[in-house]
């Protein structure tokens, strides 16, 4: 948001410099090895008790088996605990 304001000030002529090298965001992945193991070890019955549907469990397992990073929605991550 700050960079947007800085760009606007530059375009309006209120600022003579423009710096996009400022703070870089740190991205945190949502797929730790612990989370992957938890998903793969989760049975269908346990998932239903946690409030995770069959289709959600299917896609979680599918993504957990792959080597690529994946996102776990906040609500589901909270249920996985």
Residue pairs with C-beta under 8 A, 6 or more apart in sequence:
2 22
3 20
3 22
6 15
6 18
6 19
7 18
9 15
10 16
10 17
10 18
29 69
30 69
30 70
30 71
30 72
30 77
31 63
31 64
31 69
31 70
31 71
31 72
35 64
35 72
35 77
35 80
36 64
38 80
39 60
39 61
39 64
39 80
40 61
40 64
40 65
42 50
42 52
42 57
42 60
42 80
44 54
44 57
47 53
47 54
47 56
47 57
48 54
50 79
50 80
51 79
52 60
52 76
52 79
52 80
56 76
60 72
60 76
63 70
64 70
72 80
